[in-house]
């Protein structure tokens, strides 16, 4: 193959009228070669593609493709942690460049961003998740993620729960305030039924005709925050709490296994502490936990006393000596006389009263289908048709007189003769 310079010289000499032999002598090339290139003329050079270079991501491409095929929404940060555990030595940018080639590029959306001052506002919402716990692998479960995000620092407190009922909402608020060490001025809610009942015409209702749950208003009055409801069909006003739901799903929830609800929350708390709240936030360009340290000073102080608002119910005692509350069973003492009792539910406890007297107090149970028997409530064996097991019904301490001291038979013979002699006396 001749060089480009030689080809140009051959064609130029041919245009000058030199013969093939003369051009061969001038260039030192074979006459057949000269005739071939004169016939072909000047053509663009042909280049063969270079073989692909081996990258640091290369050994992990099969694994990454398989993960994205199964869980296409997994974040690049999550995949980076996974392959680094497998020996990956490359950087985040190289991985992102590869991931762009194997999954569709998301549509760019431009939204107006609303920023709030420190301590001003938090946003609350629930997100829906489906999972299967390894303790019961044949049952698909629905769990809800309650999340509250401070609008300024993006500090997030969240917990997976089994229900969206009012006691759960109240408990989560209280736990979040205690974790933050303070309370924001406002809390923004979607139209969730446990918080917002609807719109009313009464101008005396707060927030321009929005009717809130009375117990939520009690909670707000106790902690000193103002509840605010999103306008209908304006969910983007809660983007600071809804965008993290997607982040939780893609970076934490997918491709994990959980033993039960407690294990799910234990793993989630670890992820919050080690990943979510220590990351550099893309919008604020600050580390979340460091940003929160600045915002914390602007939160309202926690109240001195606990939140004591009570939800009162009337419940009938079962044959097992149990009271059903929110899908769970709580014990009453065997000495309970009434079949119907009053149940007072607080944010953290279930209290049972008979004729106005407290006879049992239980910590509120998460989830459904749980049975709690307090120590000392069972002094008698359960009925034959009872669902309560003998182990559950066993009292904490043996009652006095439950044991018999062995005695000699001669003692009983002497007692019998004495009684007989007394009966025969005049």
C-alpha positions in Angstrom: 0.0 0.0 0.0 1.4 3.4 -1.0 1.2 6.4 1.1 -1.1 9.3 0.4 1.9 11.4 -0.7 3.1 8.8 -3.2 -0.5 8.5 -4.6 -0.7 12.2 -5.2 2.8 12.2 -6.9 1.7 9.3 -9.2 -1.5 11.1 -10.3 0.3 14.4 -10.7 3.0 12.8 -12.9 0.3 11.0 -15.0 -1.4 14.4 -15.6 1.9 15.8 -16.8 2.0 13.0 -19.5 4.7 10.8 -18.2 4.5 7.1 -19.1 4.0 4.4 -16.6 7.6 3.3 -17.0 8.8 6.8 -16.4 6.7 7.2 -13.3 7.9 3.8 -12.0 11.5 4.9 -12.4 10.8 8.3 -10.7 8.9 6.7 -7.7 10.6 3.4 -7.5 7.3 1.5 -7.6 6.3 -1.4 -9.7 4.6 -0.6 -13.0 1.5 -2.7 -12.1 1.1 -0.7 -8.9 1.4 2.5 -10.9 -1.3 1.4 -13.4 -3.7 0.3 -10.5 -3.5 3.7 -8.7 -3.8 5.6 -12.0 -7.0 3.6 -12.7 -8.5 4.1 -9.2 -7.7 7.7 -8.9 -7.7 9.5 -5.6 -9.9 7.8 -3.0 -10.4 8.6 0.7 -8.3 6.3 2.9 -10.0 3.4 4.6 -9.5 2.9 8.3 -10.4 -0.1 10.4 -12.1 0.6 13.8 -10.0 0.3 16.8 -10.7 -2.6 19.1 -12.6 -1.4 22.2 -10.5 -0.5 25.2 -10.9 -2.4 28.4 -12.4 0.0 31.0 -12.5 -0.4 34.8 -16.3 -0.9 34.5 -15.8 -3.8 31.9 -15.5 -6.7 34.4 -18.7 -5.6 36.1 -20.8 -5.0 33.0 -22.7 -8.3 33.1 -23.6 -7.7 36.8 -24.7 -4.1 36.1 -26.8 -5.1 33.1 -28.5 -7.9 35.1 -29.3 -5.6 38.0 -30.7 -2.9 35.7 -32.8 -5.5 33.8 -34.3 -6.6 37.1 -34.4 -3.2 38.8 -34.2 -0.5 36.1 -34.6 2.4 38.6 -31.6 1.6 40.8 -29.6 4.7 41.3 -26.0 5.0 40.1 -24.8 5.7 43.7 -26.4 2.5 44.9 -24.8 0.5 42.1 -21.4 2.1 42.8 -21.6 0.9 46.4 -22.5 -2.6 45.2 -19.7 -3.0 42.7 -17.1 -1.5 45.0 -17.9 -4.3 47.4 -17.1 -6.6 44.5 -13.7 -5.0 43.9 -14.5 -2.0 41.5 -11.6 0.5 41.6 -13.0 3.1 39.2 -14.9 6.4 39.8 -18.5 7.5 39.9 -18.3 9.4 36.5 -17.1 6.3 34.6 -20.0 4.3 36.0 -22.6 7.0 35.2 -21.3 7.2 31.6 -21.8 3.5 31.2 -25.2 3.5 32.8 -26.4 6.1 30.3 -25.7 3.7 27.5 -27.8 0.9 28.9 -31.0 2.6 30.2 -33.2 5.4 28.7 -32.3 9.0 29.4 -34.9 10.6 31.6 -36.9 13.4 30.3 -35.7 16.8 31.4 -38.4 18.7 33.3 -38.2 22.3 34.4 -40.0 23.2 37.6 -40.3 26.2 39.7 -38.5 25.6 43.0 -39.8 27.0 46.3 -37.2 27.4 49.0 -38.1 28.1 52.6 -36.1 29.8 55.4 -34.6 27.7 58.2 -37.1 26.4 60.7 -40.1 27.6 58.6 -41.6 24.5 57.1 -41.6 20.7 56.9 -43.5 18.5 54.4 -45.3 15.3 55.4 -46.7 12.5 53.3 -47.2 8.7 53.0 -45.8 6.5 50.2 -47.0 3.1 49.2 -44.7 0.0 49.1 -45.2 -3.7 48.5 -42.9 -6.3 49.9 -42.6 -9.9 51.0 -41.1 -10.6 54.5 -38.8 -13.6 54.7 -40.6 -14.6 58.0 -43.7 -15.2 55.8 -42.5 -15.6 52.2 -45.9 -16.6 50.9 -47.6 -13.4 51.9 -47.3 -10.1 49.9 -47.6 -7.2 52.3 -48.4 -3.5 51.9 -46.4 -1.1 54.0 -46.5 2.7 54.2 -43.6 5.0 54.5 -44.4 8.0 56.7 -41.9 10.8 55.9 -41.3 14.3 57.2 -38.7 16.5 55.5 -37.5 19.8 56.7 -37.8 22.2 53.8 -34.6 24.2 54.3 -32.0 21.5 55.1 -33.8 18.5 53.5 -33.2 16.6 56.7 -35.5 13.5 56.6 -37.1 11.4 59.3 -39.2 8.5 58.1 -40.6 5.2 59.3 -42.3 2.2 57.6 -45.7 1.5 59.2 -48.5 -1.1 58.6 -51.3 1.4 58.6 -52.2 5.1 57.9 -54.5 5.5 60.9 -54.6 8.5 63.2 -52.7 7.0 66.2 -49.9 6.0 63.8 -49.8 9.5 62.3 -49.6 11.1 65.8 -46.9 8.7 66.9 -44.8 9.4 63.8 -45.1 13.2 64.3 -44.0 12.9 68.0 -41.0 10.6 67.1 -39.9 13.0 64.3 -40.1 16.1 66.6 -38.0 14.3 69.2 -35.5 13.2 66.6 -35.2 16.7 65.2 -35.0 18.2 68.7 -37.6 20.8 67.8 -40.6 21.7 65.7 -41.0 23.7 62.4 -43.4 26.7 62.2 -45.5 25.0 59.5 -46.2 21.5 58.3 -47.5 21.0 54.7 -49.9 18.1 54.1 -51.4 16.5 51.1 -55.1 15.7 51.2 -54.5 12.6 53.3 -57.7 11.7 55.2 -55.9 11.3 58.6 -54.9 15.0 58.5 -57.3 16.8 56.1 -61.0 16.1 56.3 -62.0 18.4 53.4 -63.1 22.0 52.8 -65.8 23.8 54.7 -67.7 27.0 54.4 -67.1 28.0 58.0 -64.7 31.0 58.0 -63.7 30.2 61.5 -61.8 27.1 60.3 -58.1 27.6 60.0 -56.3 27.8 56.7 -59.1 29.4 54.6 -61.8 26.8 55.0 -59.8 23.6 55.3 -61.2 21.2 57.9 -58.5 19.3 59.7 -58.8 16.3 62.0 -59.5 17.5 65.5 -56.7 15.3 67.0 -54.2 16.7 64.5 -55.2 20.2 65.6 -54.7 19.2 69.2 -51.2 17.9 68.3 -50.5 21.1 66.4 -51.6 23.2 69.4 -49.5 21.2 71.8 -46.3 21.5 69.7 -47.0 24.9 68.3 -47.0 24.4 64.6 -49.5 25.5 61.9 -50.9 22.8 59.6 -51.3 23.7 56.0 -52.9 21.7 53.2 -51.8 21.5 49.6 -54.1 22.9 47.0 -55.9 20.1 45.0 -54.0 18.8 42.1 -50.9 20.7 43.2 -48.8 17.8 44.4 -45.6 19.5 43.1 -45.8 21.9 46.0 -44.7 19.0 48.2 -41.8 18.0 46.0 -39.3 18.2 48.8 -41.0 15.1 50.5 -42.2 13.3 47.3 -38.8 13.4 45.5 -37.2 11.6 48.4 -39.7 8.8 48.1 -38.3 8.0 44.7 -34.8 8.2 46.2 -35.8 5.8 49.0 -37.3 3.3 46.5 -34.4 3.4 44.1 -31.4 3.6 46.5 -32.7 1.7 49.5 -35.8 -0.4 49.0 -35.2 -2.2 45.7 -33.1 -5.4 45.7 -33.2 -5.9 49.5 -34.8 -8.5 51.7 -36.4 -7.9 55.0 -37.3 -10.4 57.8 -40.2 -8.4 59.1 -41.4 -4.8 59.7 -38.9 -4.3 62.5 -36.0 -5.5 60.4 -37.2 -3.3 57.5 -37.1 -0.2 59.8 -33.7 -1.3 61.3 -32.1 -1.4 57.9 -33.9 1.8 56.9 -32.5 3.7 60.0 -29.0 2.5 59.2 -29.4 3.7 55.6 -30.7 7.1 56.7 -27.8 7.6 59.1 -25.1 6.3 56.8 -26.3 7.3 53.3 -29.3 9.6 52.9 -28.6 12.2 55.6 -24.9 12.4 55.0 -25.0 12.9 51.3 -24.3 16.1 49.4 -27.7 17.3 48.4 -28.0 18.1 44.6 -30.1 21.2 45.1 -28.6 22.8 48.2 -25.1 21.7 47.5 -24.6 21.0 51.2 -24.2 17.9 53.2 -27.7 17.3 54.7 -26.7 16.6 58.3 -24.4 19.6 58.4 -27.1 21.8 56.9 -29.5 20.5 59.5 -27.1 21.5 62.3 -27.6 25.1 61.2 -31.3 24.8 60.8 -31.8 23.1 64.2 -31.3 26.4 66.1 -34.2 27.9 64.2 -36.7 25.2 65.2 -39.2 25.8 68.0 -38.4 24.2 71.3 -40.2 21.0 72.3 -43.0 21.4 74.9 -42.3 20.6 78.5 -45.0 17.9 78.9 -46.1 14.9 76.8 -49.0 15.0 74.3 -51.9 13.5 76.2 -54.9 13.8 73.8 -57.0 10.6 74.0 -59.2 8.8 71.6 -61.9 7.0 73.6 -63.6 3.9 72.5 -65.8 1.2 73.9 -64.8 -2.4 73.5 -66.2 -5.8 74.5 -63.8 -8.3 76.2 -63.4 -11.6 74.4 -63.6 -15.0 76.1 -59.8 -15.0 76.2 -59.8 -11.9 78.3 -58.6 -9.7 75.3 -59.7 -6.4 73.9 -59.4 -5.7 70.1 -57.9 -2.3 69.2 -56.9 -1.4 65.6 -56.5 -5.0 64.6 -54.4 -6.0 67.6 -55.4 -7.8 70.9 -54.5 -6.5 74.4 -55.1 -8.4 77.7 -57.1 -7.4 80.7 -56.7 -9.0 84.2 -58.6 -12.2 85.0 -60.3 -10.2 87.8 -62.1 -7.9 85.4 -65.8 -8.1 86.1 -67.4 -6.2 83.2 -67.7 -7.5 79.7 -67.6 -4.0 78.2 -64.8 -1.6 79.0 -63.5 1.8 77.9 -60.4 2.0 75.8 -58.4 5.2 75.7 -55.8 5.4 72.9 -52.9 7.9 73.0 -50.1 8.4 70.6 -48.0 5.8 72.4 -50.3 3.7 74.7 -53.5 1.7 74.9 -55.2 2.2 78.3 -58.2 0.1 79.4 -60.6 1.3 82.1 -63.3 -0.5 84.0 -65.9 1.8 85.7 -63.5 4.7 85.3 -60.6 2.8 86.9 -57.4 2.0 85.0 -57.0 -1.8 84.9 -54.4 -2.3 82.0 -51.9 -0.2 80.1 -50.1 -1.4 77.0 -47.6 0.2 74.6 -49.3 0.6 71.2 -48.4 -2.2 68.8 -47.4 -1.6 65.2 -48.9 -3.7 62.5 -51.9 -6.0 62.8 -52.7 -9.4 64.2 -50.5 -9.1 67.3 -51.5 -10.3 70.8 -50.0 -8.7 74.0 -50.6 -10.2 77.4 -49.2 -8.2 80.3 -47.4 -9.9 83.2 -49.8 -10.7 86.0 -53.0 -10.7 83.9 -53.3 -14.5 83.7 -53.7 -16.3 87.1 -56.1 -19.0 85.8 -55.8 -21.4 82.9 -57.6 -20.3 79.7 -61.0 -21.8 78.7 -60.9 -25.0 76.5 -61.9 -23.0 73.4 -59.5 -20.2 74.1 -56.9 -19.0 71.5 -54.5 -18.1 74.3 -51.8 -20.7 74.8 -50.9 -22.1 78.2 -47.5 -20.4 77.9 -49.1 -17.0 77.4 -51.6 -17.6 80.2 -49.0 -18.7 82.7 -48.8 -16.1 85.6 -45.6 -14.3 86.3 -45.5 -15.6 89.9 -47.1 -18.7 91.4 -50.0 -17.7 93.7 -49.6 -18.2 97.4 -50.8 -21.7 98.5 -50.2 -23.2 95.1 -47.7 -25.7 96.5 -48.3 -28.5 99.1 -45.8 -29.7 101.6 -45.5 -33.5 101.6 -46.4 -35.1 105.0 -46.2 -38.6 106.4 -49.3 -40.9 106.3 -49.0 -41.3 110.1 -49.9 -37.7 110.6 -53.2 -38.1 108.6 -54.0 -41.3 110.6 -53.5 -39.5 113.9 -55.8 -36.6 112.8 -58.5 -39.1 111.8 -58.5 -40.8 115.2 -58.7 -37.5 117.0 -61.6 -36.3 115.0 -63.4 -39.7 115.6 -62.9 -39.5 119.4 -64.3 -35.9 119.5 -67.4 -36.9 117.6 -68.1 -39.8 120.1 -67.7 -37.6 123.2 -70.9 -36.6 125.1 
